[in-house]
Amino acid sequence: MLKIKIGKSLKVILLMSIMTLTKSSKRFMLISLKKKIRLAAFLRMNLTTKEIAATLNVLPDSILKSKYRLKKKLNLDKNTYLTTFLNTL
């Protein structure tokens, strides 16, 4: 398995969103959190959407949706690139 280090601040931002949830939704959020961290790690490696999709064996459209949702979760505006933001952490 590929192990990638990502910024602690990204983990803190994502973990803070889990704090107020119920037990069943926390379980779901932990799965979702792992996927978000994995996507963020791939983006920090400067992989393209197509490369990420091929690695995860999914369609590129699903990666684009995931990127959009992560950007929305991090409260980034439309002019901020997700990859640039993640690389500055």
Secondary structure, DSSP 8 states (H G I E B T S, - for coil): -------HHHHHHHHHTTTT--HHHHHHHHHHHHHHHHHHHHHHTT--HHHHHHHHTS-HHHHHHHHHHHHHHTT--TTS-HHHHHHH-
